[in-house]
Every structure is written in C-alpha cells, then in structure tokens.
Amino acid sequence: MTQKIALITGASRGLGAGLAEELAARGYHVVAVGRTVGALEELDDRVKAAGSPGALTLAPMDVTTDEAMQHLCASLFGRWGKVDLWLHTAVHAAPLSPAGHVDAKDFDKSVATNLRATARLIPMVEPLLRASPAGQAVFLRDARAGQPFFGAYGATKAAQIALAESWAAETAKTGPSVRILDPEPMATATRARFFPGEDRSLLSPPRAEATRLIRLLLDENR
C-alpha cells in the first residue's frame, strides 16, 4: 500500500506537534514544518521513542518565506508526487492589546503569518492534494474575533478562516476536500500567554486533542 503523506505547517510545538505524533502513529510520513530546529528534533525523538510505524521529515523554515515554501512543495512533488493531508496550524499570536494601541510590527507579522502565508500556501499545496486520490486540507478555527484585546490575532485568524471557507466552497465538487475544525481549549504556551493564571488542569493536552481531531477527520466516514 502506498504510504500516506501529511504536511503540517506549524509542527514545532502545541497542537501541530501533537498532530504530527498522532499521524506518525498511524503510519503516515509527516513533513513537519516549523521555525524552531530544536523543537522539531525533540518531536522527532518522541516519534522514534514511541516506535511509531510512520516517520518524520523535518523542514525547519518559516511559512512566510515564499521561496522556502515553494522549494519544499517542489521537493514533495519530486519525492512523492502528492500530499494526502495538509494541516495548517502555523499562527502568530500577537500580544493582547486594545485596538487603539496595537503595535504596527505585531499587526504586520499577524497579517503575514495568519493571512498572507495561507493565501500563498493554498496555490502551492493544492496541486499536491489534487494528485492524491482523497487529498484533504485542514484549518483550525479560533473564535477570538471581536473579543476584547484580541484585535490583531482575532482579525487575522478570522480572515484566514474566511479564505479557507471560500476555498472549501470552490472545491466542494472537484476536490481537494477542505475542512475547518474546532479544537477544544488546550494547555498550550500560547494560551498561557493569553490567560495567565488559568487553571490548566481543565484544559485538554495538545496530544490528546490531536488524537480527537484526527479521529474526527479520518475515522468518521469509515
């Protein structure tokens, strides 16, 4: 059986890393994209220590760098000719701030990571997904739009999901399948910055939430 190939953009830590571990445990070859080399290597160590039937290819790069992502997608085509599953978890979570005091550099970085990179990646990855018999792209909703102090993050994340929803509507009959999932609140470093002092025992571990989402994504139609 041909091995399944997954691309995870934003795989260094948190939910992205958990998704990489879950998919490797299911036998996928996961191309893990992230900016932090050490975190990617730790992820690879965990996958190997778990004896997962799948494997990782580490791709330490920034999703906002067009040339790097173009080269990666060309390499994926050259090696496998397809991507079966793309999970886009990369995000810039700007510090909380009143709308009237949003830092310009933070806002620009939020636009670059959360919106522009998504818009650039879709046309790069879509041909790889179309080459798979059942290619799927997955985005993650975060309902922060309109909440106090979440202006930069909420606005750009909402724009990302609006873009993904348009893509989903456009490809509903032709493929690839575009899914938008709703993660439960998780005990991530990003959430800790947003909500310091929160009781983290009430939150889902990212690895457990990754398992839930992958079951929802891959097992619901079996």
Steps between C-alpha positions, in 0.01 A plus 500: 500500500632845410602694808287796596676839503401779740627857497471691827584869488562610857614167646762613751283506810147485636222356287716483186753278677220286645351453152840393367533239775148368444540469125840332533337253738252425221778430251512833318822653378471849647682800358527721808550871428602734781738781578666346808755233416536378858125455543476305173785275608329436834182411309696255286653345813154444649371336182800266484480419872134408459591247231250654260457322167516834321787745478580871485684720257601816683469825306630789712373807317268798529164469324516871415806445278356433156822366346548243777143375478511484121818294520341270759189440291713428192701254708182329620385459143839370392515242779139385539299674229221585743390604847205314653440728796598861570445634850568872534566585865761776464386819668636823643327585827568870555505630858159606626441870452216752475412564137618857534847387610577206272870497420555548127775237477290245686204570276711469185642169625148376576390585146812339351470175696128451549367634172758565229688173555173310478409676175842416355502139622162402358607523134829327584342205681178459301664317204662255744163431664332457162760236415377291795192281455340669802706808587387704798597841637421585861478837674426569865245753613565721804201715590685806629373749243330791674621408849662777706876539445514233228489747211815399311472127559121478472474704182774317312393155617140573398624614159697178464189293569295711257759423231488129586119502488509651151747233389277231650198630308697520175629143524193331649427311177847470353729450801717523688286480811548805724403458864478752783513343845434645845760399760413488867689741732850359546784541747739665254766764555299741286191463715711546813610838366143595420354381832767501774379347823239282329445155652679291238374175649166577332660522155567220252863395446594580138587136429160380620322767296703398196379143543138619519530716189672233292234247599234749394681570176601150393267257675157662475424364152629147553 
